[in-house]
Amino acid sequence: MRAAAQGMIDTVRQIHPEPGDADPAQAYAYPPGRTWLRANMITTLDGAAWHDNRSGALGGAADHRLFALLRGLADAVIVGAGTVRTEGYGPVRPGPGWAGLRAGRPAVPRLAIVTRQIHLDLESPLFTAAGEPPILLTSPQAPAARLRAARRCAEVIVAADLATAIAELASAHPRLLCEGGPGVLAQVAAAGLLDELCLTVSPMLTAGDGGRILDGPALPAPARMRLGHVLIEDEFLFLRYTTTKEQL
Ligand SMILES: NC(=O)c1ccc[n+]([C@@H]2O[C@H](COP(=O)([O-])OP(=O)(O)OC[C@H]3O[C@@H](n4cnc5c(N)ncnc54)[C@H](OP(=O)(O)O)[C@@H]3O)[C@@H](O)[C@H]2O)c1
């Protein structure tokens, strides 16, 4: 991917469906007028979703630009508390070119953190320095004291299950981006909520104990997906698959 002067992705080399240059903002545009849940994940060639407990080591500059673009296109970013803790999430900050991408919308997408125990530092910048506070997607079993504390610094959705919580989130934020982690993404897929998987294939091998991009019980049957596009930069592949019958 080639970045324009301000760091916004300018054009990107596409190798499927047609070889040539593509406009990434168009290539990743959400379908209009409906709820759409996209996940963005990275894997090594040998299938590891992290190395040394972090996924950051697997990426590169092109991957970081795509990460920012996908955030810029979304209304809300769903992420598991495990990933917030291990990756040290902070507030979402506007990225290059977002003003154009987000015309008529808030400057940044809302962060929606999936958590049962609310084992999160509620005094960290994630909660105190965000323009709009994060939304916590939690369950009725959340510890009452943590729930009370969370309500002072976050919006809270309490729901019987994750699918119900995501449906409530989607009613105000239809363009959803899930950044994992594998535990949350496995549940999103199992609940039939995943419309699209953006998978970065990193040209790395790690072996070790890095898990897969979905970590959960086996689906009743393998979920067949359709290849939307393949982009390439710096030997990283950017694959876009959809799960719905509707092709973009
Ligand atoms: N390769 C990639 O693209 C990628 C992307 C993201 C993360 N990662 C890596 O994945 C690892 C973390 O993944 P993970 O699977 O352990 O964590 P995760 O999926 O990010 O978060 C798991 C946490 O989410 C909460 N949770 C899960 N299901 C829930 C439900 N149904 N209702 C309410 N809360 C629920 C729980 O939080 P509480 O404990 O707070 O209750 C649980 O501990 C890290 O190493 C990270 O670097 C890789």
The ligand as a MOL file (V3000), in Angstrom:
LIG
                    3D

  0  0  0     0  0            999 V3000
M  V30 BEGIN CTAB
M  V30 COUNTS 48 52 0 0 0
M  V30 BEGIN ATOM
M  V30 1 N -3.8440 -11.9950 15.5440 0
M  V30 2 C -4.7070 -11.0440 15.7710 0
M  V30 3 O -5.2050 -10.4080 14.8420 0
M  V30 4 C -5.0920 -10.7190 17.1890 0
M  V30 5 C -6.1250 -9.8020 17.4340 0
M  V30 6 C -6.4520 -9.5230 18.7540 0
M  V30 7 C -5.7650 -10.1420 19.7840 0
M  V30 8 N -4.7740 -11.0050 19.5070 0 CHG=1
M  V30 9 C -4.0470 -11.6850 20.6020 0
M  V30 10 O -4.9640 -12.5390 21.2630 0
M  V30 11 C -4.6170 -12.6300 22.6470 0
M  V30 12 C -5.8480 -12.2860 23.4860 0
M  V30 13 O -6.9330 -13.0410 23.0440 0
M  V30 14 P -7.9500 -13.7320 24.0490 0
M  V30 15 O -8.7870 -14.6630 23.2340 0
M  V30 16 O -7.2160 -14.2450 25.2430 0 CHG=-1
M  V30 17 O -8.7740 -12.5080 24.5820 0
M  V30 18 P -10.0150 -11.6710 24.0240 0
M  V30 19 O -10.8780 -12.5000 23.1190 0
M  V30 20 O -9.5210 -10.3640 23.5240 0
M  V30 21 O -10.7650 -11.3620 25.3800 0
M  V30 22 C -11.2170 -12.4130 26.2090 0
M  V30 23 C -11.9750 -11.7460 27.3460 0
M  V30 24 O -13.2060 -11.2110 26.8380 0
M  V30 25 C -14.2020 -11.3100 27.8420 0
M  V30 26 N -15.2620 -12.1700 27.3260 0
M  V30 27 C -15.1340 -13.2220 26.4950 0
M  V30 28 N -16.3430 -13.7210 26.1960 0
M  V30 29 C -17.2460 -12.9500 26.8380 0
M  V30 30 C -18.6770 -12.9650 26.9100 0
M  V30 31 N -19.4050 -13.8740 26.2680 0
M  V30 32 N -19.2940 -12.0150 27.6600 0
M  V30 33 C -18.5630 -11.0830 28.3230 0
M  V30 34 N -17.2130 -11.0400 28.2890 0
M  V30 35 C -16.5690 -11.9610 27.5610 0
M  V30 36 C -13.5340 -11.8720 29.0760 0
M  V30 37 O -13.0450 -10.7290 29.7640 0
M  V30 38 P -12.8900 -10.6000 31.3510 0
M  V30 39 O -11.7360 -11.5110 31.6640 0
M  V30 40 O -12.6040 -9.1630 31.5830 0
M  V30 41 O -14.1850 -11.0680 31.9380 0
M  V30 42 C -12.3720 -12.6650 28.4740 0
M  V30 43 O -11.3210 -12.8510 29.3800 0
M  V30 44 C -3.4910 -11.6590 22.8650 0
M  V30 45 O -2.2690 -12.3760 22.8360 0
M  V30 46 C -3.5600 -10.7420 21.6660 0
M  V30 47 O -2.3050 -10.2120 21.3270 0
M  V30 48 C -4.4280 -11.3290 18.2360 0
M  V30 END ATOM
M  V30 BEGIN BOND
M  V30 1 1 1 2
M  V30 2 2 2 3
M  V30 3 1 2 4
M  V30 4 1 4 5
M  V30 5 2 4 48
M  V30 6 2 5 6
M  V30 7 1 6 7
M  V30 8 2 7 8
M  V30 9 1 8 9
M  V30 10 1 8 48
M  V30 11 1 9 10
M  V30 12 1 9 46
M  V30 13 1 10 11
M  V30 14 1 11 12
M  V30 15 1 11 44
M  V30 16 1 12 13
M  V30 17 1 13 14
M  V30 18 2 14 15
M  V30 19 1 14 16
M  V30 20 1 14 17
M  V30 21 1 17 18
M  V30 22 2 18 19
M  V30 23 1 18 20
M  V30 24 1 18 21
M  V30 25 1 21 22
M  V30 26 1 22 23
M  V30 27 1 23 24
M  V30 28 1 23 42
M  V30 29 1 24 25
M  V30 30 1 25 26
M  V30 31 1 25 36
M  V30 32 1 26 27
M  V30 33 1 26 35
M  V30 34 2 27 28
M  V30 35 1 28 29
M  V30 36 1 29 30
M  V30 37 2 29 35
M  V30 38 1 30 31
M  V30 39 2 30 32
M  V30 40 1 32 33
M  V30 41 2 33 34
M  V30 42 1 34 35
M  V30 43 1 36 37
M  V30 44 1 36 42
M  V30 45 1 37 38
M  V30 46 2 38 39
M  V30 47 1 38 40
M  V30 48 1 38 41
M  V30 49 1 42 43
M  V30 50 1 44 45
M  V30 51 1 44 46
M  V30 52 1 46 47
M  V30 END BOND
M  V30 END CTAB
M  END
